[in-house]
Amino acid sequence: MGGGTGSGLGTFVLRLLQEEFPEVHNRFVTAVFPSAADDVVTSPYNSILALRQLTECAEAVIPVENQALQEICDKISRATTAGGEKNSNPIKDGSAISDNHHNTGSKRSEKPFDRMNNVVANLLLNMTSSARFEGSLNIDLNEIAMNLVPFPRMHYLIPGMAPLYSLSVVASQPRRLDEMFNDVFSRRHQLIRADPKQGLYLSCALLVRGKVQLSDIRRNIYRIKPSLKFVHWNSEGWKTGLCSVPPTGQPYSLLSLANNTCIKDTFADLVVRFNRLYSRKAHLHHFMAIDGMEISDFEESVECAKSFISEYTALESQYFQPACTSIPRLRVAEGNMMLS
Amino acid sequence: MAVVTIQIGQCGNQIGRQLFSTIHNDITAKQTAVSSSQNDDYTSASLQRFFRRETDMHMPEARAVMVDMEHKVVTRMMSEANKEGMWKYGKGQQYFKNSGSGNNWAHGYLVHGPEAQESVLELVRREAEACDRLGGFLCLMSLAGGTGSGLGAFITGCLREHFAHAHIINQVVAPYGDGEVIVQDYNTVLTLSRLHRDSDAVIVAENDGLHKVCATRLAHKHVAFSHMNSVLAHQLGALLQPAATCGRACTLSDMLEALVSHPDYKLLSMMHVPQVSNASLSFSTSTWPSLLTRLQRMHEMHSVADEGFSWAAPSRNRSVCNLLVARGKDSSSLDCLPLTDRRSYVSWMPASCTLSLWSHPRHYAGLERSALLLSNSASVASLLDRVVDKAWGMFSSRAYLHQYARFGLGEDDFVNSFAVLEQIVHNYKNL
């Protein structure tokens, strides 16, 4: 979102797909949101402008933040150095997923973002696993979009993963299944910096891979549910998928995609950073020099972001006053139906 | 009499495969406690009903049409049948695409339906023409997904239109109450409103109930869908295998006559006893009085499982009418007293029509005596009430409506479907 090509050309392509292939409904976007210490100075402008396009043209957006990825990678490397090098590497050297072309233990010639990108790659693998492998509860991208997006504009799905691993390195010893379920809802396992437990869930999908029983999943949902806030009309807003093939080197894994109001904090952050630049009109002339770019685009985009944030806030307030939005059910009168 | 089974969606296909296996195992069972001529009559009637084969040398082929929007499940079911090696699915009797319905009822009903209509009807016609005497259609589908529910409802409508005089029975499976698919309540409301119009009878099975049977009575440590499917298949087999009433063989017409005499009451629930695990099979025997008392208790308590009754059940379960299918020794001269209490039936049903009895002396599935109760009663009201409540809650917050609108299903359609369901719930609650 922070760069020029990704955010600009990327969202243009998105719009193009919407126009050229209107019957293909599912446009999933994995968007990397810039962190506060971003090296691109104009990233707030780019992000806010792109955000508006994403809200209008995409079906579902999976936001990912560099800072969160960095923290996850740090956690993984801290855990492995603490645990020693005794993890026998279950992944073949030289195979594509490990990106490990040399047969050395800790020294790899890897590029700076490789580990972080690998986490995101694993996210995408887990999301599409049911479409590629067998399972007793298949879930494809259509179903994800259908079940997780109750309102057309609120389509930001926060990803959380457990266990955490990058390249061929696993964060720790294989965790017990229940611990994995706990982890996937904790702040440290989300791929953006947000705490879904603080926000309100609109819906949540759990994509499980590996040797897990349906009864285990249901038991854990039952156990964790009370600590999560769900919107009142979707108190059982869970979508479960079970794929029998685990990821390489793991017995099982869990991916959660949560449509949660805590994403509004990420947007609010962006708006603050945007305003910091915009109030001084800093760097604007570069953008204005391009044909077709108007100052109103900036105004509209930031207004769009702000109204979007307030939509989420309105939903949150609904949580505390459910009664005011529900209409009483239809009543049957003797002989005819009457609407109450 | 022959029955053509139409399996729709992942759930429908999995149950169908299990059903044919259960029936075939019953046909080839050794311990039947009847004379060999009686056994031959039974097995040939059953084979005729569910399978077709060119000669005795060929493997029987199921009278089935398999429909799904993606190929994985259909292919797997066919290969599972082949692996068993006792029967198989007919070649070319499958319809599948590569797109899936995404749990979207509107996608199944308004888009996939019309696309699939020609081909599926052709496959059904082929099966129907291969029957000497078509008894009716059995549609197996779920209520929660997109294909089973949406496409299933559409196909039922097509069958009604093209086979106006045929009997159509739907076996539907309701998902777990605490959620498998987020929009399951919408899908359930939309499906049942159509089925109530197009189908002759709808047998409603609930995952919650089947799960309870597996967990409590059958003592499965980890209950999986395959366990639950096999319980349901077991019950369906007990219902549909050959039986006799008043000296003549029973047909689907008899079933509908016995159970669905009033067009406003078409929803049926099934209960079967005894519920024993395979391990305890050889150790258990039951007498008819004990089986019937158990059934009656389960019926009163709205419980599919013969255990774990919640004694807080509000009132006596009122029925429109019931059908009892008893299999085993002396089943024809059964004393049905526990189930004939006049007070538990509606007043407008004549006493002679309240309970029908079908029987057959042959053991079913290794059980010395077994009884199935197919009931048209208020048991179904609490499930519907709950579903409509949740669906209406979502609807009044206008959640997910754009997903359905995208395929052409508007708010009016929703409101109409709700109206139909509220009427059904009202009817059953006021029995």
Chai-1 contact restraints between the chains, C-beta under 6 A:
chainA,res_idxA,chainB,res_idxB,connection_type,confidence,min_distance_angstrom,max_distance_angstrom,comment,restraint_id
A,S136,B,F225,contact,1.0,0.0,6.0,A-B,restraint_1
A,D140,B,G100,contact,1.0,0.0,6.0,A-B,restraint_2
A,N142,B,G100,contact,1.0,0.0,6.0,A-B,restraint_3
A,N142,B,G102,contact,1.0,0.0,6.0,A-B,restraint_4
A,E143,B,G102,contact,1.0,0.0,6.0,A-B,restraint_5
A,E143,B,N103,contact,1.0,0.0,6.0,A-B,restraint_6
A,M146,B,G102,contact,1.0,0.0,6.0,A-B,restraint_7
A,M146,B,N103,contact,1.0,0.0,6.0,A-B,restraint_8
A,M146,B,N104,contact,1.0,0.0,6.0,A-B,restraint_9
A,M146,B,Q403,contact,1.0,0.0,6.0,A-B,restraint_10
A,N147,B,I182,contact,1.0,0.0,6.0,A-B,restraint_11
A,P150,B,A399,contact,1.0,0.0,6.0,A-B,restraint_12
A,P150,B,Y400,contact,1.0,0.0,6.0,A-B,restraint_13
A,P152,B,H402,contact,1.0,0.0,6.0,A-B,restraint_14
A,S203,B,I182,contact,1.0,0.0,6.0,A-B,restraint_15
A,Q213,B,H222,contact,1.0,0.0,6.0,A-B,restraint_16
A,L214,B,A224,contact,1.0,0.0,6.0,A-B,restraint_17
A,S215,B,H222,contact,1.0,0.0,6.0,A-B,restraint_18
A,S215,B,V223,contact,1.0,0.0,6.0,A-B,restraint_19
A,W233,B,G393,contact,1.0,0.0,6.0,A-B,restraint_20
A,W233,B,M394,contact,1.0,0.0,6.0,A-B,restraint_21
A,W233,B,S397,contact,1.0,0.0,6.0,A-B,restraint_22
A,E236,B,D178,contact,1.0,0.0,6.0,A-B,restraint_23
A,E236,B,G179,contact,1.0,0.0,6.0,A-B,restraint_24
A,G237,B,I182,contact,1.0,0.0,6.0,A-B,restraint_25
A,W238,B,G179,contact,1.0,0.0,6.0,A-B,restraint_26
A,K239,B,I182,contact,1.0,0.0,6.0,A-B,restraint_27
A,T325,B,S397,contact,1.0,0.0,6.0,A-B,restraint_28
A,S326,B,S396,contact,1.0,0.0,6.0,A-B,restraint_29
A,I327,B,S396,contact,1.0,0.0,6.0,A-B,restraint_30
A,R329,B,W392,contact,1.0,0.0,6.0,A-B,restraint_31
A,L330,B,F418,contact,1.0,0.0,6.0,A-B,restraint_32
A,L330,B,A419,contact,1.0,0.0,6.0,A-B,restraint_33
A,L330,B,E422,contact,1.0,0.0,6.0,A-B,restraint_34
A,V332,B,E422,contact,1.0,0.0,6.0,A-B,restraint_35
A,V332,B,Q423,contact,1.0,0.0,6.0,A-B,restraint_36
A,V332,B,H426,contact,1.0,0.0,6.0,A-B,restraint_37
A,M337,B,A419,contact,1.0,0.0,6.0,A-B,restraint_38
